[in-house]
Amino acid sequence: MELKQYFLIIKKRVLLIILCVVIATLTTAFYSYKFFTPLYQASTKFIVNKTVEVEQMGQQQMDFSAMGINIQLINTYKEIIRTPAILDKVVQRYPELGLSPEILSSMINVQSVNNTQVMTITVVDYSYERATKIVNAVSSVFQSEIPKIMKVNNVTILHSASLDDAPQAINQRSNQYIVISAAVALLFAIGIAFLLEYLDDTFKSEEEVQRLLGVQVLASIPKMKKKQITPFKNISSQKQAGEGRYANMEG
């Protein structure tokens, strides 16, 4: 098929193509805006800071070897936070949260800040107030339990999540899915148009008759428009009116 034929097929089915694109776009837009749920994030920061030792003269100095050890300990602390030793305690001490250890583990995320002694715990939830309560509960239990587990008290909370903060959703409404839906619907509709054209085995022009059957076209009946069709009643009335013009000359 030539490019011109492709264009004619699309032009012939343009209403079908537009209809498919409009329905898909409106459906995706309705779903995106109707069922959009914002997510909020709350976080706390720790510092692993057992890096000061006292000299014999009573002066304090930084123990840089201990700093390197503390940075390595953060990887251990990341795993300890997700263990039942911490999460079970959170569930027991804060039953109002209504969470199980498994769900709590899936909600929290622990990261170190650029290979420093700072560690961040974040919680994402549909409610900023609930996310704040959860992350503060986990932080409090972790700080109180880590000396019992590691036999060292080197964790200090730098920043706790506050309900006074102005929360902003971390996910925003996006038109990306609407654009993708419209593009996919356009391709699908064009494919349907070509499929319908392929399944239509009727002759559409005199050229097709000559090319496929190898015979000459002697006559053709053009397609009449609706306004060109004269009703049968009008034809009958005109015929009767015409017959009345003749007179009988016998006698």
MIMAR-826073 format. One record per residue: residue in one letter; y, x, z of N, C-alpha, C, O in turn. Coordinates in steps of 0.1 Angstrom, whole numbers, padded with zeros to 4 digits, always signed. Atoms other than C-alpha are relative to their C-alpha. Example, Ala and Ser with C-alpha at 12.3 -4.5 7.8 and 13.67 -1.06 7.14 Angstrom:
A-0012+0009+0000-0045+0123+0078+0012+0009+0000+0012+0019+0007 S-0011-0009+0000-0011+0137+0071+0011-0008+0008+0022-0003+0009 
***
This chain:
M-0012+0008+0000+0000+0000+0000+0013+0009+0000+0013+0019+0007 E-0012-0007+0001+0035+0012-0008+0009-0003+0012+0007-0013+0019 L-0009+0002-0011+0063+0015+0017+0007-0014-0002+0010-0020+0008 K-0007+0012+0002+0080-0015+0001-0009-0012+0004-0004-0022+0010 Q+0009+0010-0004+0049-0036+0007-0001-0001+0015-0002-0012+0021 Y-0001+0000-0015+0049-0026+0044+0012-0007+0005+0011-0015+0014 F-0012+0007-0004+0084-0037+0047+0000-0015-0002+0004-0023+0006 L+0001+0014+0003+0077-0070+0031-0009-0007+0009-0007-0019+0013 I+0009+0006-0010+0048-0077+0054+0007-0002+0013+0005-0012+0020 I-0007+0001-0012+0069-0069+0084+0011-0011+0000+0013-0019+0009 K-0010+0010+0002+0097-0091+0070-0006-0014+0001+0000-0024+0006 K+0007+0013+0000+0072-0120+0065-0004-0004+0014-0003-0016+0017 R+0004+0003-0014+0060-0118+0101+0010+0003+0011+0007+0005+0022 V-0010-0005-0009+0093-0109+0117+0001-0009+0012+0004-0005+0023 L-0001+0010-0012+0094-0141+0139-0011+0003+0010-0009+0002+0022 L+0012-0004-0009+0059-0132+0153+0003+0012+0008+0000+0013+0020 I-0003-0013-0006+0070-0097+0160+0011-0001+0011+0009+0004+0022 I-0010+0002-0009+0102-0107+0177-0005-0008+0012-0001-0005+0024 L+0005+0009-0011+0084-0134+0198-0008+0009+0009-0007+0007+0022 C+0009-0008-0009+0058-0109+0211+0009+0010+0008+0006+0012+0020 V-0008-0010-0007+0085-0083+0220+0008-0007+0011+0009-0002+0022 V-0008+0007-0010+0107-0109+0238-0009-0004+0012-0005-0003+0023 I+0009+0004-0011+0077-0123+0258-0004+0011+0009-0003+0010+0021 A+0004-0012-0008+0065-0089+0269+0011+0006+0008+0009+0009+0019 T-0012-0006-0007+0100-0077+0278+0004-0009+0012+0006-0004+0023 L-0004+0009-0011+0109-0108+0298-0010+0000+0011-0007-0001+0023 T+0011+0000-0010+0075-0108+0316+0001+0013+0009+0000+0012+0021 T-0001-0013-0008+0078-0071+0326+0013+0000+0008+0012+0005+0020 A-0013+0001-0008+0115-0076+0337-0001-0009+0012+0003-0005+0023 F+0002+0010-0011+0106-0106+0358-0009+0006+0011-0006+0005+0023 Y+0009-0006-0010+0077-0088+0375+0007+0012+0007+0005+0014+0019 S-0007-0012-0006+0098-0056+0381+0010-0004+0010+0011+0003+0020 Y-0011+0004-0009+0127-0074+0397-0005-0010+0011+0001-0010+0022 K+0005+0010-0010+0107-0102+0415-0008+0007+0010-0007+0003+0022 F+0010-0005-0009+0080-0081+0431+0004+0015+0004-0005+0022+0009 F-0004-0013-0005+0100-0049+0437+0002+0001+0015+0008-0007+0021 T+0000-0002-0014+0096-0036+0472+0006+0014+0003+0000+0024-0001 P-0005-0013-0004+0118-0008+0486-0008+0007+0010-0014+0001+0019 L+0007-0009-0009+0103+0021+0504+0010+0009+0007+0019+0014+0001 Y-0009-0008-0008+0120+0039+0533-0007+0012+0006-0019+0011+0009 Q+0006-0012-0006+0114+0074+0547+0007+0004+0012+0020+0005+0012 A-0006-0006-0012+0120+0087+0582-0007+0013+0003-0019+0015+0000 S+0006-0013-0002+0114+0123+0593+0005+0006+0013+0016+0003+0018 T-0004-0008-0011+0115+0146+0622-0003+0015-0003-0011+0018-0012 K+0002-0014+0003+0118+0184+0623-0003+0008+0013+0002+0005+0024 F+0004-0008-0011+0101+0209+0646+0004+0015-0003+0006+0018-0015 I-0001-0014+0002+0106+0246+0651-0011+0007+0009-0012+0004+0021 V+0010-0008-0007+0077+0269+0661+0007+0013+0004+0009+0022-0004 N-0010-0010-0004+0099+0293+0682-0004+0009+0011+0005+0014+0019 K+0003-0010-0011+0079+0315+0706+0001+0014-0005-0008+0021-0008 T-0003-0013+0007+0096+0346+0692+0009+0009+0009+0013+0019+0004 V-0008-0008-0009+0115+0359+0722-0008+0006+0012-0016-0002+0018 E+0007-0007-0011+0101+0384+0747+0011+0007+0009+0022+0010+0004 V-0009-0006-0010+0117+0399+0778-0003+0015+0002-0015+0018+0005 E+0003-0014-0002+0121+0437+0781-0001+0003+0014+0002-0006+0023 Q+0001-0005-0014+0116+0457+0812+0013-0001+0007+0014-0003+0020 M-0014+0000-0006+0154+0458+0818+0005-0014+0001+0016-0016+0006 G-0004+0013-0002+0155+0420+0818+0007-0006-0012+0012-0018-0011 Q-0006+0005+0012+0170+0416+0783-0010-0006-0009-0022-0002-0010 Q+0009+0007+0010+0156+0393+0756+0002+0006-0013+0013+0010-0017 Q+0000-0005+0014+0148+0405+0721-0009-0008-0008-0019-0014-0003 M+0009+0007+0009+0133+0389+0691-0012+0007-0003-0012+0019-0006 D+0013-0005+0003+0097+0395+0685-0004-0004-0015-0009-0015-0017 F+0002+0003+0014+0095+0397+0647-0015-0002-0004-0018-0009-0014 S+0015+0002+0003+0057+0400+0646-0004-0014+0004-0013-0020-0002 A+0004+0013-0005+0055+0368+0666+0006-0011-0010-0001-0021-0012 M-0005+0009+0010+0077+0351+0639-0010-0002-0011-0012-0013-0016 G+0010+0001+0011+0051+0359+0612-0012-0008+0005-0017-0015-0003 I+0011+0008-0006+0024+0345+0635+0003-0014+0000-0005-0023-0003 N-0004+0014-0001+0043+0313+0641+0001-0007-0014-0003-0018-0015 I+0000+0006+0014+0048+0308+0603-0014-0003-0004-0017-0013-0011 Q+0014+0003+0003+0011+0311+0599-0006-0011+0008-0015-0018+0003 L+0005+0011-0008+0005+0287+0627+0003-0013-0005-0004-0023-0002 I-0004+0013+0005+0023+0260+0609-0011-0006-0009-0013-0018-0008 N+0011+0005+0008-0006+0257+0585-0011-0006+0009-0017-0016+0005 T+0010+0005-0010-0029+0252+0615+0006-0013+0006-0002-0023+0007 Y-0006+0012-0006-0005+0226+0630+0000-0012-0010-0001-0023-0006 K+0000+0010+0010-0004+0207+0597-0014-0008+0001-0014-0020-0001 E+0014+0006+0000-0042+0201+0600-0002-0007+0014-0009-0017+0015 I+0002+0006-0014-0041+0194+0638+0007-0014+0001+0001-0023+0007 I-0007+0013-0001-0016+0166+0634-0008-0012-0006-0008-0023-0001 R+0008+0010+0006-0040+0147+0612-0014-0003+0006-0021-0011+0002 T+0013+0002-0007-0070+0150+0636+0001-0011+0010+0012-0015+0014 P+0000+0010-0011-0081+0124+0661+0006+0005+0013+0010-0004+0021 A-0006-0005-0012-0069+0147+0688+0015-0005+0002+0019-0006+0013 I-0014+0004+0000-0033+0136+0679+0001-0015-0003+0007-0022+0004 L-0002+0014+0005-0037+0103+0660-0006-0010+0009+0000-0021+0011 D+0006+0009-0010-0060+0087+0685+0010-0002+0012+0011-0013+0017 K-0010+0002-0011-0034+0094+0712+0012-0008-0004+0017-0016+0004 V-0011+0008+0005-0007+0079+0691-0003-0015+0000+0005-0023+0005 V+0005+0014+0001-0027+0047+0686-0001-0006+0015+0002-0017+0017 Q+0002+0005-0014-0035+0045+0724+0014-0002+0007+0015-0011+0014 R-0013+0000-0007+0001+0052+0736+0010-0010-0006+0019-0015+0000 Y-0009+0009+0007+0018+0030+0710-0007-0011-0007-0008-0012-0019 P+0007+0011+0006-0003-0001+0705+0008-0010-0008+0003-0017-0017 E-0009+0010+0007+0027-0021+0693+0002+0004-0015+0006-0005-0023 L-0001-0003+0014+0026-0002+0660-0011-0007-0008-0009-0009-0020 G+0011+0007+0007-0007-0019+0651-0006+0008-0011-0010+0002-0021 L+0006-0008+0011-0021+0010+0632-0013+0006+0005-0015+0009+0017 S+0012-0007-0003-0055+0026+0631+0002+0015-0004+0011+0018-0011 P-0002-0014+0003-0059+0064+0630-0001+0003-0015+0006+0012-0020 E+0001-0002+0015-0070+0062+0593+0012-0003-0007+0017+0004-0016 I-0012+0005+0007-0040+0042+0582+0012+0010+0004+0020+0013-0005 L-0011-0009-0005-0017+0065+0603-0001+0013-0008+0010+0019-0011 S+0001-0013+0007-0031+0096+0586+0004-0001-0014+0010+0009-0019 S-0005+0002+0014-0024+0082+0552+0015-0002-0002+0020+0000-0012 M-0015+0003+0000+0012+0074+0561+0008+0013+0002+0020+0013-0002 I-0008-0012-0004+0023+0108+0574-0002+0011-0010-0012+0013-0016 N+0000-0012+0008+0031+0139+0555+0007+0012+0007+0018+0010+0013 V-0005-0012-0007+0036+0174+0570+0003+0011-0009-0006+0014-0017 Q-0003-0011+0009+0054+0202+0553+0008+0011+0008+0014+0008+0018 S-0008-0011-0005+0068+0236+0561+0013+0002-0009+0012-0001-0021 V-0012-0001+0007+0104+0244+0551+0002+0014-0005+0006+0023+0002 N-0003-0013+0006+0105+0274+0527-0005+0012+0008+0002+0021+0010 N+0006-0011-0008+0081+0296+0547+0008+0004+0012+0009+0016+0015 T-0008-0002-0013+0103+0293+0578-0009-0005+0012-0020-0010+0010 Q+0006+0005-0012+0094+0284+0613+0002-0015+0002-0002-0021+0013 V-0003+0015-0001+0106+0248+0607-0011-0008-0007-0015-0004-0018 M+0010+0008+0005+0081+0221+0601+0005-0015+0000+0012-0019+0010 T-0005+0014+0002+0089+0185+0589-0012-0010-0001-0021-0008-0008 I+0010+0011+0001+0069+0153+0595+0008-0012-0005+0018-0016+0000 T-0007+0011+0006+0078+0124+0573-0010-0012-0001-0022-0010-0002 V+0007+0012+0001+0066+0088+0572+0007-0010-0009+0019-0012-0009 V-0006+0009+0009+0071+0063+0544-0006-0014+0002-0018-0015+0004 D+0004+0013-0003+0070+0026+0550+0009-0010-0006+0020-0006-0011 Y-0009+0010+0006+0084-0007+0537+0012-0004+0010+0022-0009+0005 S-0010+0002-0010+0105-0009+0569+0005+0013+0006-0003+0021+0010 Y-0005-0013-0005+0128+0019+0579-0001+0000+0015-0004+0011+0021 E+0002+0000-0015+0127+0008+0616-0014+0003+0004-0016+0011+0013 R+0014-0003-0003+0089+0009+0616-0003+0014-0003-0010+0021+0004 A+0002-0014+0003+0089+0043+0598+0005+0009+0011+0000+0019+0014 T-0006-0008-0010+0112+0056+0624-0008+0001+0013-0010+0011+0019 K+0008+0001-0012+0091+0044+0653-0013+0008-0002-0017+0015+0008 I+0013-0008+0002+0059+0059+0638+0002+0015+0000-0005+0022+0007 V-0002-0014+0001+0073+0093+0630+0005+0006+0013+0001+0017+0017 N-0004-0005-0013+0089+0096+0664-0012+0000+0010-0013+0009+0018 A+0012+0001-0008+0057+0085+0681-0010+0012-0003-0015+0018+0006 V+0009-0011+0003+0036+0111+0662+0006+0013+0005-0001+0022+0010 S-0007-0012-0005+0062+0138+0670-0001+0002+0015-0004+0013+0019 S+0001-0001-0015+0062+0130+0707-0014+0004+0004-0015+0013+0013 V+0014-0003-0004+0024+0131+0710-0003+0014-0005-0010+0021+0003 F+0004-0013+0005+0021+0162+0689+0006+0011+0009+0000+0021+0013 Q-0006-0010-0009+0046+0181+0711-0006+0001+0013-0007+0011+0019 S+0006+0000-0014+0029+0170+0743-0014+0005+0000-0019+0010+0010 E+0014-0003+0001-0006+0177+0731-0003+0014-0005-0013+0020-0002 I+0002-0013+0006-0002+0210+0712-0002+0011+0011-0010+0020+0009 P+0003-0010-0011+0000+0231+0745-0014-0001+0005-0020+0010+0009 K+0014+0001-0005-0033+0217+0756-0010+0005-0010-0021+0010-0006 I+0009-0004+0010-0049+0224+0723+0000+0015-0003-0010+0021-0004 M-0002-0014+0004-0035+0258+0714+0003+0009+0012+0003+0021+0010 K-0003-0008-0012-0028+0270+0750+0013+0008-0002+0014+0019+0004 V-0012-0007+0002+0007+0279+0739+0011-0011-0002+0009-0021-0009 N-0011+0010+0002+0040+0260+0742+0011+0006-0008+0021+0011-0003 N-0009-0006+0009+0059+0270+0712+0006-0010-0011+0010-0006-0022 V-0005+0010+0009+0069+0237+0695+0012-0008+0007+0011-0013+0018 T-0012+0007-0005+0104+0222+0699+0005-0009-0011+0005-0005-0023 I-0005+0010+0010+0118+0191+0682+0015+0003-0002+0023+0004+0007 L-0014-0002+0004+0150+0199+0663+0007-0013-0003+0019-0014+0000 H-0007+0012+0005+0157+0165+0649-0010-0012+0001-0021-0010-0005 S+0008+0012+0000+0143+0130+0656+0006-0010-0009+0018-0011-0011 A-0005+0011+0008+0146+0100+0633+0008-0010+0009+0004-0013+0020 S-0009+0009-0008+0173+0076+0644+0002-0013-0008+0003-0013-0020 L-0002+0013+0006+0177+0039+0638+0014-0002-0004+0017-0011-0011 D-0014+0001+0003+0214+0044+0636+0004+0006-0014+0014+0003-0020 D-0002-0005+0014+0210+0062+0602+0001-0011-0010-0006-0021-0008 A-0001+0010+0011+0220+0043+0571-0012+0003-0010-0011+0012-0018 P+0012-0003+0009+0186+0041+0553+0003-0004-0015+0010-0013-0018 Q-0001+0002+0015+0184+0043+0515-0014+0000-0005-0022+0009-0002 A+0013+0001+0005+0153+0033+0496-0003+0013-0009+0006+0017-0016 I+0004-0012+0008+0135+0063+0481-0005-0003-0014-0006+0005-0022 N+0004+0004+0013+0123+0043+0452+0011-0010-0005+0016-0019+0002 Q-0010+0008+0005+0148+0026+0429-0005-0008-0012-0015-0005-0018 R+0003+0008+0012+0146-0002+0403+0002+0008-0013+0013+0014-0014 S-0001-0008+0013+0140+0014+0369-0004-0009-0012-0012-0018-0011 N+0003+0007+0012+0141+0000+0334-0010+0007-0009-0012+0003-0020 Q+0009-0008+0009+0116+0025+0322-0012-0009-0004-0016-0008-0015 Y+0011+0008+0004+0087+0001+0324+0003-0012-0010-0005-0015-0018 I-0004+0010+0009+0107-0026+0306+0001+0006-0015-0004-0001-0024 V-0001-0006+0013+0114-0002+0277-0014+0003-0006-0016+0001-0017 I+0013-0003+0004+0078+0009+0276-0007-0012-0005-0014-0013-0015 S+0006+0013+0003+0066-0027+0276+0005-0005-0014-0003-0010-0022 A-0006+0004+0013+0090-0035+0247-0006+0008-0012-0009+0002-0022 A+0005-0009+0011+0078-0005+0226-0015-0003-0003-0019-0004-0014 V+0014+0003+0002+0041-0013+0232-0002-0014-0007-0010-0015-0015 A+0000+0013+0007+0047-0050+0223+0003+0001-0014-0002-0007-0022 L-0005-0001+0014+0065-0040+0191-0012+0006-0008-0015+0001-0019 L+0011-0006+0008+0036-0018+0180-0012-0010-0001-0018-0011-0011 F+0011+0010+0000+0010-0045+0190+0003-0011-0010-0006-0015-0018 A-0003+0011+0009+0029-0072+0171+0000+0005-0015-0005-0003-0023 I+0001-0005+0013+0032-0050+0140-0014+0001-0005-0018-0002-0016 G+0014-0001+0003-0005-0043+0142-0006-0014-0003-0014-0015-0012 I+0005+0014+0002-0012-0081+0144+0005-0005-0014-0003-0011-0021 A-0006+0005+0013+0011-0087+0114-0008+0006-0012-0012-0001-0021 F+0008-0006+0010-0009-0062+0093-0014-0005+0000-0020-0006-0011 L+0014+0006-0001-0042-0076+0105+0000-0014-0007-0009-0017-0014 L+0000+0013+0006-0032-0111+0095+0002+0001-0015-0004-0007-0023 E-0001-0002+0015-0021-0098+0061-0013+0004-0006-0016+0001-0018 Y+0013-0004+0005-0054-0081+0057-0010-0011-0001-0018-0011-0011 L+0009+0011+0000-0073-0112+0065+0003-0011-0010-0005-0019-0013 D-0004+0010+0010-0053-0133+0041-0004+0004-0014+0002+0013-0019 D+0005-0004+0014-0072-0132+0008+0005-0009-0011-0001-0009-0022 T-0006+0008+0010-0050-0156-0011+0009+0009-0009+0014+0019-0005 F-0009-0007+0009-0031-0145-0042+0015-0003+0003+0018-0015+0005 K-0014+0002-0003+0006-0140-0036+0009+0002-0011+0021-0001-0010 S-0009-0002+0012+0020-0131-0070-0009+0001-0012-0021+0002-0012 E+0006-0001+0013+0012-0131-0107-0006+0014-0002-0016+0016-0009 E+0005-0014+0001+0008-0093-0105-0013+0002+0006-0022+0009+0001 E+0012-0002-0007-0020-0096-0080-0012-0007-0009-0023-0001-0009 V+0010+0007+0008-0039-0121-0103-0004+0009-0012-0016+0011-0015 Q+0003-0008+0011-0036-0098-0133-0007+0013+0004-0016+0018-0003 R+0006-0012-0004-0045-0067-0113-0014-0002+0005-0023+0007+0002 L+0013+0002-0006-0075-0081-0094-0010-0007-0010-0022-0003-0010 L+0009+0007+0008-0089-0105-0120+0000+0005-0015-0010+0002-0022 G-0001-0005+0014-0078-0088-0152+0002-0010-0010-0002-0008-0022 V-0003+0011+0010-0066-0120-0169+0015-0002+0000+0022+0001+0010 Q-0014+0003+0001-0032-0131-0181+0003-0014+0006-0005-0023+0006 V-0005+0012-0007-0013-0158-0162+0007-0009-0011+0017-0005-0017 L-0006+0009+0010-0006-0188-0186+0011-0009+0006+0021-0012-0001 A-0011+0008-0007+0014-0209-0161-0001+0001+0015-0011+0006+0020 S-0001-0001-0015+0024-0211-0125+0008-0012+0005+0017-0017-0001 I-0007+0011-0006+0035-0239-0102+0008+0006+0011+0003+0011+0021 P-0009-0005-0011+0065-0229-0081-0001-0008+0012-0004-0020+0012 K-0001+0006-0013+0068-0237-0045+0013-0008+0001+0023-0002+0000 M-0012+0009-0001+0091-0267-0040+0005+0000+0014-0003+0000+0024 K-0006+0002-0013+0115-0270-0012+0000-0014+0004-0002-0023-0004 K+0001+0014-0005+0115-0301+0010+0010-0009-0006+0008-0021-0008 K-0011+0008+0005+0148-0313-0002-0001-0003-0015+0005-0013-0020 Q+0002+0002+0014+0136-0311-0038-0011-0011-0003-0013-0016-0014 I+0011+0010+0002+0107-0336-0032+0006-0014+0001+0013-0017+0011 T-0005+0014+0000+0116-0372-0041-0010-0009+0006-0022-0009+0002 P+0010+0009-0006+0099-0398-0019-0006-0010-0010+0001-0013-0020 F+0007+0009+0010+0074-0421-0036+0007-0014+0000+0007-0020-0011 K-0007+0013+0000+0093-0452-0026+0012+0000-0009+0015-0010-0016 N-0011-0001+0009+0124-0440-0044-0004-0001-0015+0003-0007-0023 I+0005+0000+0014+0104-0434-0076-0004-0014-0004-0002-0018-0015 S+0004+0014+0003+0089-0469-0074+0012-0009-0002+0012-0017-0011 S-0011+0008+0001+0122-0485-0069+0008+0003-0013+0013-0007-0019 Q-0007-0003+0012+0138-0466-0098-0008-0005-0012-0002-0009-0022 K+0008+0005+0011+0109-0476-0120+0001-0015-0002+0002-0020-0013 Q-0001+0015+0001+0112-0513-0112+0014-0003-0005+0016-0013-0013 A-0014+0002+0005+0150-0511-0118+0001+0002-0015+0008-0005-0021 G+0000-0003+0014+0144-0496-0152-0007-0010-0008-0002-0013-0019 E+0007+0010+0007+0119-0522-0162+0009-0013-0002+0006-0020-0012 G-0009+0012+0001+0145-0550-0156+0010+0000-0011+0016-0010-0014 R-0010-0001+0011+0167-0538-0184-0005-0005-0013+0003-0008-0022 Y+0006+0005+0013+0143-0550-0211+0000-0015+0000-0004-0021+0010 A+0000+0015+0001+0146-0586-0224-0012-0004-0009-0016+0003-0018 N+0010+0006+0008+0119-0608-0239+0006-0007-0012+0014-0017-0010 M-0006+0006+0012+0128-0616-0275-0009-0010-0007-0005-0015-0017 E+0009+0010+0007+0099-0640-0283+0006-0014+0001+0014-0017+0010 G-0004+0014+0000+0105-0675-0291+0010-0003-0010+0015-0015-0011 
***
